[in-house]
Amino acid sequence: MPRSRLALCVAAIGLVLAGCAAAPPPRPTGEQPPNIVFVLVDDMDQGLLQHMPQVRRMQRDGVTFSNFTVTDSLCCPSRASLLAGKYPHNTGVFTNEPPDGGFEVFHRRDESDTIGTQLQQAGYRTGFLGKYLNGYQPGKELGGERPFVPPGWNEWAVAGNGYPEYDYKLNVNGHLEPHGHRPGDYLTDVLAERGNDFIRTNAAQGKPFFLEVAPFVPHGPSTPAPRHADTFPGLTAPRAPSFDEPDRSDKPQWLRALPPLPAEKVAAADAKFRKRAQSLQAVDEMLAGFQRTLEETGQAQRTHVIFTSDNGFHLGEHALPEGKQTAFDHDVRVPLVATGPGVPAGRTVPDSVQNIDFRPTFAEIAGAPPRPDLDGVSFAGLLRGESGSGRDVALVEHHEPRVSREDPDHQERPDGVPPTYTAIRTPEGTYVEYLNGEREYYDDRTDPHQLNNSYQRLPADERERLHRTLTALAGCRGADACTAAASSR
């Protein structure tokens, strides 16, 4: 056999073997696929994890992903990536409002093809509760007269402005349900009750189910339930070495221009961190309640429970008073904890995973065929304790949002809003290219708090390699192209 044909045969055999290794274990004939309960909070940083005992229990019982990165540290782009399984450059959702973000853009481009529609087609009963996408307002969606329910969801109970936790409207399966300011109207508790009802109903019907519950906390104003208003007395924001970083002369202009944190900003950071921790206690109780309901209905051993956040948050790091949107780890690397059938207990997985990977992961768990047109890849194998896909680069895309007081994530410019950038996180560090030509590189092995921008000290070939990888990822489309761009260089 000619050498070229032999090489092709060997390569083909390798691909077949690799595909077999990545395939999920066969499910016995007639056995129902697992359920999935997915809880997605809003703006949670890693420092808050220690104040959630139920999530810490999940860590002991399951898997913690220590290198989980969102595609954009802003609510709507991150949630759009999660639902569609695509990077922002393929969803077109980069901000919270049109023309380059928000509910309207997602509705036009990807809403008819999401994890909800895919799991419905796989025979699942699907539910979505809580926060959907910025710009979605019950009763005012798309200017229609009847509350709009997107395709893919059997149960829908979604609020628009649910941030205060009171005085909101829920779109419940196409009907408006107003809530006031009574203790029983506290939104996180309402979502917990509806989530438990969803689990009981579908367990009784004997059908597999997927439930996404998206509380608005700890997003500001971070309103705690009344029963938690006095918890954590004296709790302060973490004082990492990056807190109020004094020397930012190596940073890009937008960050160099910030003044040191005044005393009132430091005090505000402590008060806000305490409220954020308080507001998450109801979510922790929600997770514990879901677990009890799953046990009572006989579903605990066949249900994946997954907890994460849409993005991180900063409170004083690098002299940034409060907010997100940066490429620093505190904004883009967020908690991800998972339990369920076949998930080994007490493991920490360092492999690179992104929010574009949830959709293909849930689809694999459900037994749905893979979709090569999605950018993400399944990490179901990692859940089972298998080796990873070999992809080790995460892409972050950010467009500087227009100034809008209607945006709940509005940040004052003096508080540090980064200009448009694209970034990658590799096993070695974080590389950022700003639209204005500035560059950043942080060696995360020797500089975990990202204090020293060492881009100028990188060899020319390393700069070119990082730029080439970033460019390939920022233009990729589909699983094959994006996985190749995000794999070991």
C-alpha positions as a printed NumPy array, in Angstrom:
array([[  0.   ,   0.   ,   0.   ],
       [  1.377,   3.443,  -0.876],
       [  2.578,   5.452,   2.114],
       [ -0.063,   8.206,   1.578],
       [ -2.946,   5.697,   1.555],
       [ -1.52 ,   3.965,   4.638],
       [ -1.369,   7.292,   6.476],
       [ -4.967,   8.054,   5.556],
       [ -6.104,   4.658,   6.806],
       [ -4.257,   5.06 ,  10.09 ],
       [ -5.747,   8.522,  10.54 ],
       [ -9.229,   7.22 ,   9.782],
       [ -8.831,   4.394,  12.318],
       [ -7.7  ,   6.956,  14.886],
       [-10.778,   9.073,  14.279],
       [-13.047,   6.058,  14.655],
       [-11.378,   5.039,  17.906],
       [-11.549,   8.596,  19.211],
       [-15.233,   8.746,  18.371],
       [-15.833,   5.463,  20.192],
       [-13.981,   6.707,  23.253],
       [-16.079,   9.85 ,  23.351],
       [-19.415,   8.072,  22.87 ],
       [-21.708,   7.838,  25.894],
       [-22.286,   4.392,  27.419],
       [-25.227,   2.624,  25.772],
       [-28.533,   2.914,  27.609],
       [-30.426,  -0.353,  28.183],
       [-33.383,  -0.803,  25.878],
       [-36.477,   0.883,  27.255],
       [-34.616,   2.756,  29.989],
       [-35.632,   6.368,  30.289],
       [-32.901,   9.023,  29.92 ],
       [-31.96 ,  11.055,  33.021],
       [-33.726,  14.213,  34.108],
       [-31.858,  17.516,  34.292],
       [-32.405,  20.31 ,  36.823],
       [-30.329,  23.335,  35.875],
       [-30.071,  26.351,  38.202],
       [-28.528,  29.492,  36.69 ],
       [-27.986,  32.456,  39.028],
       [-27.15 ,  36.005,  37.973],
       [-23.769,  37.728,  38.558],
       [-22.265,  35.267,  41.041],
       [-18.511,  35.427,  41.643],
       [-16.385,  32.561,  42.946],
       [-15.986,  34.18 ,  46.369],
       [-19.644,  33.61 ,  47.223],
       [-19.481,  29.834,  46.831],
       [-18.221,  29.301,  50.368],
       [-21.432,  30.839,  51.751],
       [-23.749,  28.272,  50.111],
       [-23.783,  25.051,  52.182],
       [-26.024,  23.11 ,  49.781],
       [-23.775,  23.88 ,  46.813],
       [-20.762,  22.839,  48.887],
       [-22.598,  19.592,  49.6  ],
       [-23.061,  19.199,  45.849],
       [-19.306,  19.608,  45.475],
       [-18.759,  16.729,  47.879],
       [-21.317,  14.576,  46.07 ],
       [-20.332,  15.49 ,  42.523],
       [-17.979,  17.395,  40.267],
       [-16.609,  20.938,  40.432],
       [-15.348,  22.479,  37.2  ],
       [-12.504,  24.792,  38.18 ],
       [-11.949,  26.218,  34.699],
       [-15.434,  27.166,  33.53 ],
       [-15.489,  30.338,  31.398],
       [-18.428,  32.339,  30.049],
       [-18.352,  33.674,  26.495],
       [-19.116,  37.213,  27.704],
       [-19.238,  38.577,  31.236],
       [-22.617,  40.216,  30.621],
       [-26.076,  38.757,  31.211],
       [-27.779,  38.597,  27.818],
       [-24.809,  37.508,  25.664],
       [-23.928,  34.775,  28.145],
       [-27.505,  33.469,  28.348],
       [-27.911,  33.557,  24.575],
       [-24.724,  31.494,  24.176],
       [-26.027,  28.995,  26.701],
       [-29.423,  28.551,  25.063],
       [-28.128,  28.403,  21.486],
       [-24.789,  26.637,  22.035],
       [-23.012,  29.333,  20.029],
       [-20.451,  32.085,  20.558],
       [-21.682,  35.711,  20.516],
       [-20.209,  36.24 ,  17.04 ],
       [-22.665,  33.583,  15.811],
       [-25.72 ,  34.557,  17.906],
       [-25.244,  38.278,  17.188],
       [-25.933,  38.975,  20.89 ],
       [-23.038,  41.014,  22.328],
       [-24.897,  43.401,  24.659],
       [-28.209,  43.639,  26.51 ],
       [-29.988,  45.855,  23.97 ],
       [-30.456,  46.173,  20.187],
       [-28.935,  46.57 ,  17.699],
       [-26.263,  44.11 ,  18.871],
       [-28.008,  42.379,  21.746],
       [-31.055,  41.776,  23.864],
       [-34.137,  39.614,  23.52 ],
       [-35.162,  41.06 ,  20.161],
       [-31.935,  40.018,  18.434],
       [-32.065,  36.513,  19.89 ],
       [-35.745,  36.213,  18.936],
       [-34.953,  37.019,  15.301],
       [-31.945,  34.734,  14.989],
       [-31.877,  31.726,  17.335],
       [-34.982,  31.497,  19.503],
       [-36.653,  28.823,  17.374],
       [-33.675,  26.477,  17.802],
       [-32.463,  26.18 ,  21.403],
       [-31.798,  23.575,  24.045],
       [-35.522,  23.745,  24.826],
       [-36.638,  22.808,  21.315],
       [-33.921,  20.165,  21.009],
       [-34.867,  18.405,  24.244],
       [-38.568,  18.597,  23.43 ],
       [-37.815,  16.806,  20.174],
       [-35.93 ,  14.185,  22.227],
       [-39.11 ,  13.487,  24.218],
       [-38.465,  15.655,  27.28 ],
       [-40.93 ,  17.803,  29.147],
       [-39.243,  21.2  ,  29.459],
       [-39.649,  24.049,  31.923],
       [-38.15 ,  27.524,  32.176],
       [-38.614,  29.656,  35.303],
       [-37.223,  33.056,  36.317],
       [-35.055,  35.312,  34.199],
       [-34.89 ,  34.856,  30.423],
       [-33.137,  37.53 ,  28.353],
       [-32.732,  41.274,  28.842],
       [-35.528,  43.128,  27.059],
       [-38.104,  40.41 ,  27.633],
       [-41.007,  42.04 ,  29.487],
       [-44.171,  40.009,  30.186],
       [-47.1  ,  41.542,  28.343],
       [-44.854,  43.8  ,  26.275],
       [-42.82 ,  41.252,  24.314],
       [-42.32 ,  42.306,  20.722],
       [-45.136,  44.837,  21.008],
       [-47.757,  42.074,  21.075],
       [-50.973,  42.117,  23.03 ],
       [-50.703,  38.549,  24.334],
       [-47.778,  37.491,  26.534],
       [-45.29 ,  35.663,  24.371],
       [-43.886,  32.202,  25.185],
       [-40.86 ,  31.148,  23.104],
       [-40.889,  27.75 ,  21.384],
       [-39.407,  24.791,  23.222],
       [-40.989,  25.145,  26.646],
       [-43.878,  23.138,  28.095],
       [-43.866,  25.169,  31.296],
       [-43.012,  28.867,  31.266],
       [-43.005,  31.243,  34.25 ],
       [-40.76 ,  34.197,  33.477],
       [-40.447,  37.721,  34.92 ],
       [-39.083,  40.844,  33.28 ],
       [-37.891,  43.195,  35.985],
       [-37.539,  40.649,  38.759],
       [-34.375,  42.17 ,  40.22 ],
       [-36.062,  43.729,  43.295],
       [-37.678,  40.305,  44.053],
       [-41.055,  42.006,  44.63 ],
       [-43.657,  43.931,  42.585],
       [-43.172,  42.059,  39.322],
       [-45.269,  40.247,  36.733],
       [-44.802,  36.641,  35.722],
       [-45.724,  35.397,  32.284],
       [-47.157,  32.009,  33.263],
       [-47.739,  30.006,  30.102],
       [-49.091,  33.043,  28.275],
       [-51.058,  34.601,  31.13 ],
       [-49.909,  37.513,  33.276],
       [-49.657,  36.885,  37.001],
       [-48.971,  40.021,  39.074],
       [-47.065,  39.798,  42.351],
       [-46.825,  42.433,  45.038],
       [-44.784,  42.996,  48.165],
       [-46.061,  40.316,  50.527],
       [-43.575,  37.844,  52.006],
       [-45.017,  35.117,  49.779],
       [-44.23 ,  37.165,  46.673],
       [-40.464,  36.894,  47.154],
       [-39.487,  35.811,  43.641],
       [-36.809,  33.222,  44.42 ],
       [-39.246,  31.408,  46.717],
       [-41.994,  31.578,  44.075],
       [-39.607,  29.999,  41.549],
       [-38.65 ,  27.309,  44.065],
       [-42.297,  26.395,  44.651],
       [-43.024,  26.25 ,  40.93 ],
       [-39.885,  24.185,  40.345],
       [-40.916,  21.62 ,  42.957],
       [-44.398,  21.427,  41.399],
       [-42.824,  20.842,  37.974],
       [-40.686,  17.993,  39.332],
       [-43.646,  16.326,  41.088],
       [-45.96 ,  16.641,  38.077],
       [-43.513,  15.194,  35.58 ],
       [-42.294,  12.484,  37.935],
       [-45.912,  11.355,  38.284],
       [-46.326,  11.329,  34.495],
       [-43.227,   9.187,  34.103],
       [-41.593,  11.362,  31.452],
       [-38.001,  12.646,  31.452],
       [-37.81 ,  16.35 ,  32.164],
       [-35.485,  19.308,  31.795],
       [-35.989,  22.238,  34.163],
       [-34.062,  25.511,  34.007],
       [-34.553,  27.811,  36.988],
       [-32.922,  31.224,  36.655],
       [-33.174,  33.377,  39.815],
       [-32.346,  37.08 ,  39.511],
       [-30.031,  37.094,  42.548],
       [-27.349,  37.971,  43.473],
       [-27.701,  40.688,  40.791],
       [-28.297,  44.113,  42.307],
       [-30.134,  45.242,  44.307],
       [-29.413,  41.784,  45.796],
       [-32.576,  41.71 ,  47.897],
       [-32.424,  38.892,  50.472],
       [-35.488,  37.049,  51.696],
       [-36.684,  38.589,  54.989],
       [-35.553,  35.495,  56.899],
       [-31.975,  36.056,  55.692],
       [-31.71 ,  39.83 ,  56.145],
       [-29.547,  39.515,  59.276],
       [-27.278,  36.67 ,  58.23 ],
       [-23.504,  37.036,  57.931],
       [-23.123,  40.032,  60.283],
       [-19.808,  41.754,  59.685],
       [-19.09 ,  39.89 ,  56.437],
       [-16.799,  41.894,  54.127],
       [-15.758,  41.618,  50.504],
       [-12.622,  39.512,  49.919],
       [ -9.34 ,  41.437,  49.975],
       [ -7.404,  39.662,  47.253],
       [ -4.009,  41.127,  46.253],
       [ -5.804,  42.743,  43.31 ],
       [ -8.182,  44.682,  45.597],
       [ -7.722,  48.412,  44.887],
       [ -4.561,  47.58 ,  42.92 ],
       [ -2.296,  50.606,  43.5  ],
       [ -0.033,  50.348,  40.442],
       [ -1.99 ,  50.025,  37.205],
       [  0.599,  51.659,  34.984],
       [  0.889,  48.46 ,  32.94 ],
       [ -2.858,  48.279,  32.323],
       [ -4.778,  49.606,  29.277],
       [ -5.844,  53.233,  29.306],
       [ -9.45 ,  52.644,  30.435],
       [ -8.164,  50.977,  33.621],
       [ -5.14 ,  53.215,  34.216],
       [ -7.479,  56.212,  34.308],
       [ -9.441,  54.962,  37.32 ],
       [ -8.685,  56.666,  40.649],
       [ -7.929,  54.639,  43.789],
       [-11.02 ,  53.416,  45.59 ],
       [-12.326,  56.063,  48.011],
       [-13.349,  54.951,  51.486],
       [-17.038,  55.095,  50.642],
       [-16.527,  52.717,  47.709],
       [-14.687,  50.247,  49.953],
       [-17.514,  50.398,  52.489],
       [-20.047,  49.964,  49.706],
       [-18.197,  46.894,  48.429],
       [-18.43 ,  45.275,  51.868],
       [-22.135,  46.053,  52.228],
       [-22.909,  44.785,  48.72 ],
       [-20.937,  41.585,  49.15 ],
       [-22.854,  40.874,  52.364],
       [-26.212,  41.436,  50.632],
       [-25.145,  39.275,  47.714],
       [-24.322,  36.427,  50.1  ],
       [-27.633,  36.927,  51.919],
       [-29.636,  36.904,  48.689],
       [-28.14 ,  33.557,  47.652],
       [-29.374,  31.78 ,  50.778],
       [-32.837,  31.371,  49.264],
       [-31.223,  29.828,  46.159],
       [-29.274,  27.429,  48.357],
       [-32.521,  26.468,  50.079],
       [-34.138,  26.068,  46.651],
       [-31.461,  23.55 ,  45.644],
       [-31.922,  21.625,  48.894],
       [-35.686,  21.628,  48.316],
       [-35.285,  20.295,  44.789],
       [-33.122,  17.486,  46.128],
       [-35.773,  16.557,  48.734],
       [-38.508,  16.564,  46.099],
       [-36.424,  14.398,  43.792],
       [-35.916,  11.912,  46.63 ],
       [-39.601,  11.92 ,  47.58 ],
       [-40.62 ,  11.247,  43.967],
       [-38.007,   8.554,  43.396],
       [-36.097,  10.673,  40.873],
       [-32.941,  11.532,  42.86 ],
       [-30.811,   8.702,  41.444],
       [-31.713,   9.503,  37.859],
       [-31.486,  13.298,  37.849],
       [-28.554,  15.583,  37.098],
       [-28.577,  18.748,  39.224],
       [-26.298,  21.455,  37.838],
       [-25.542,  24.866,  39.347],
       [-23.749,  27.806,  37.741],
       [-23.882,  31.556,  37.016],
       [-24.246,  33.576,  33.816],
       [-21.126,  35.625,  34.656],
       [-18.938,  36.723,  37.535],
       [-18.604,  40.062,  39.281],
       [-15.991,  42.393,  40.719],
       [-16.124,  44.468,  43.88 ],
       [-12.917,  46.473,  44.22 ],
       [-10.47 ,  44.32 ,  42.266],
       [ -8.049,  46.4  ,  40.164],
       [ -9.736,  49.516,  41.639],
       [-12.972,  48.601,  39.813],
       [-15.751,  49.602,  42.232],
       [-18.428,  47.119,  41.101],
       [-19.581,  45.452,  37.925],
       [-18.457,  42.969,  35.293],
       [-17.706,  42.994,  31.532],
       [-13.916,  42.69 ,  31.907],
       [-11.76 ,  39.741,  30.8  ],
       [-10.325,  39.301,  34.303],
       [-10.959,  35.922,  35.921],
       [-13.285,  37.336,  38.563],
       [-15.721,  38.301,  35.779],
       [-15.417,  35.407,  33.316],
       [-14.508,  32.342,  35.428],
       [-17.572,  31.319,  37.406],
       [-18.744,  28.392,  39.572],
       [-19.982,  25.197,  37.939],
       [-20.987,  22.255,  40.121],
       [-22.801,  19.122,  38.931],
       [-24.205,  15.946,  40.463],
       [-26.142,  13.047,  39.01 ],
       [-26.078,   9.44 ,  37.827],
       [-22.592,   8.253,  36.962],
       [-20.949,  11.412,  38.327],
       [-18.019,  10.532,  40.633],
       [-18.117,  12.213,  44.039],
       [-15.69 ,  14.858,  45.202],
       [-13.864,  15.424,  41.908],
       [-12.443,  18.685,  40.579],
       [-12.137,  18.883,  36.798],
       [ -9.566,  21.371,  35.449],
       [-10.518,  20.958,  31.772],
       [-11.67 ,  24.048,  29.894],
       [-15.47 ,  24.214,  29.631],
       [-17.669,  27.084,  28.408],
       [-21.356,  27.982,  28.522],
       [-21.68 ,  27.148,  24.8  ],
       [-21.1  ,  23.538,  25.912],
       [-24.249,  23.183,  28.023],
       [-26.565,  22.596,  25.075],
       [-24.574,  19.727,  23.503],
       [-23.996,  18.276,  26.986],
       [-27.686,  18.253,  27.846],
       [-28.449,  16.847,  24.398],
       [-25.998,  13.966,  24.923],
       [-27.476,  13.218,  28.347],
       [-30.9  ,  13.11 ,  26.677],
       [-29.668,  10.785,  23.937],
       [-30.235,  13.375,  21.207],
       [-27.932,  13.228,  18.166],
       [-25.012,  15.701,  18.1  ],
       [-25.412,  18.938,  16.176],
       [-22.304,  19.879,  14.174],
       [-23.708,  23.356,  13.494],
       [-23.304,  24.304,  17.177],
       [-20.041,  25.835,  18.414],
       [-20.009,  23.991,  21.726],
       [-19.053,  20.401,  22.504],
       [-20.444,  18.046,  25.101],
       [-18.687,  17.647,  28.434],
       [-20.912,  14.741,  29.488],
       [-17.827,  12.537,  29.405],
       [-16.14 ,  14.796,  31.938],
       [-19.201,  14.405,  34.145],
       [-18.682,  10.644,  34.019],
       [-14.996,  10.939,  34.928],
       [-13.626,  10.423,  31.418],
       [-10.871,  12.418,  29.756],
       [-11.618,  15.704,  28.008],
       [-11.999,  16.724,  24.392],
       [ -8.51 ,  18.215,  24.108],
       [ -9.945,  21.707,  23.732],
       [ -8.037,  23.982,  26.095],
       [ -8.773,  27.555,  24.973],
       [-11.823,  29.607,  25.985],
       [-13.054,  32.595,  23.971],
       [-14.506,  35.768,  25.518],
       [-16.146,  38.433,  23.329],
       [-17.215,  41.883,  24.496],
       [-18.769,  44.9  ,  22.8  ],
       [-18.752,  48.166,  24.704],
       [-22.453,  48.738,  25.387],
       [-24.178,  51.973,  24.546],
       [-25.054,  54.142,  27.539],
       [-28.618,  53.302,  28.566],
       [-30.343,  53.874,  31.884],
       [-32.821,  51.17 ,  30.883],
       [-30.105,  48.515,  31.063],
       [-30.051,  46.837,  34.52 ],
       [-26.339,  46.213,  33.982],
       [-25.612,  49.863,  33.282],
       [-22.265,  50.953,  34.71 ],
       [-21.113,  54.514,  35.061],
       [-18.101,  55.187,  32.838],
       [-16.003,  56.468,  35.766],
       [-16.491,  53.049,  37.366],
       [-14.679,  51.32 ,  34.518],
       [-16.424,  50.08 ,  31.372],
       [-13.92 ,  48.32 ,  29.112],
       [-13.954,  49.185,  25.423],
       [-14.668,  46.474,  22.852],
       [-12.273,  43.532,  23.115],
       [-11.791,  39.855,  22.321],
       [ -9.908,  37.579,  24.706],
       [ -8.824,  33.987,  25.169],
       [ -8.032,  31.989,  28.291],
       [ -5.4  ,  29.279,  27.725],
       [ -3.837,  26.842,  30.21 ],
       [ -0.993,  29.334,  30.565],
       [ -2.774,  32.673,  30.793],
       [ -5.227,  35.301,  29.571],
       [ -4.689,  37.273,  26.372],
       [ -6.779,  40.332,  25.427],
       [ -6.937,  42.353,  22.212],
       [ -8.798,  45.663,  22.381],
       [-10.35 ,  47.243,  19.323],
       [ -8.202,  50.332,  19.922],
       [ -5.022,  48.277,  19.51 ],
       [ -4.042,  47.826,  23.177],
       [ -3.026,  44.345,  24.37 ],
       [ -2.887,  42.486,  27.679],
       [ -1.368,  39.19 ,  28.743],
       [ -1.411,  37.677,  32.232],
       [  0.541,  34.528,  33.056],
       [ -2.005,  32.82 ,  35.281],
       [  0.527,  30.255,  36.51 ],
       [  2.825,  32.809,  38.153],
       [  0.364,  35.703,  38.451],
       [ -3.02 ,  34.222,  39.469],
       [ -4.407,  37.615,  40.541],
       [ -3.553,  39.102,  37.142],
       [ -1.537,  42.012,  38.468],
       [  1.208,  42.191,  35.841],
       [  0.447,  42.792,  32.188],
       [  3.416,  41.011,  30.613],
       [  2.439,  41.35 ,  26.95 ],
       [  5.406,  43.585,  26.126],
       [  7.797,  40.92 ,  27.467],
       [  6.411,  38.089,  25.341],
       [  8.592,  36.834,  22.485],
       [  7.376,  37.816,  19.035],
       [  6.507,  34.235,  18.081],
       [  4.378,  33.842,  21.23 ],
       [  2.503,  37.065,  20.458],
       [  1.838,  35.818,  16.943],
       [  0.666,  32.433,  18.218],
       [ -1.804,  34.022,  20.649],
       [ -3.09 ,  36.4  ,  17.987],
       [ -3.53 ,  33.564,  15.521],
       [ -5.467,  31.44 ,  18.008],
       [ -7.693,  34.336,  19.042],
       [ -8.426,  35.25 ,  15.424],
       [ -9.334,  31.668,  14.536],
       [-11.703,  31.315,  17.469],
       [-13.316,  34.725,  16.951],
       [-14.284,  33.718,  13.412],
       [-15.109,  30.031,  13.839],
       [-18.514,  28.518,  13.143],
       [-19.606,  24.995,  14.02 ],
       [-18.258,  22.314,  16.332],
       [-15.435,  21.056,  14.132],
       [-13.977,  24.483,  13.293],
       [-14.373,  25.863,  16.81 ],
       [-12.949,  22.763,  18.477],
       [ -9.948,  22.814,  16.148],
       [ -9.367,  26.5  ,  16.905],
       [ -9.694,  25.892,  20.659],
       [ -7.521,  22.784,  20.869],
       [ -3.908,  22.478,  21.94 ],
       [ -1.747,  24.669,  19.747]])
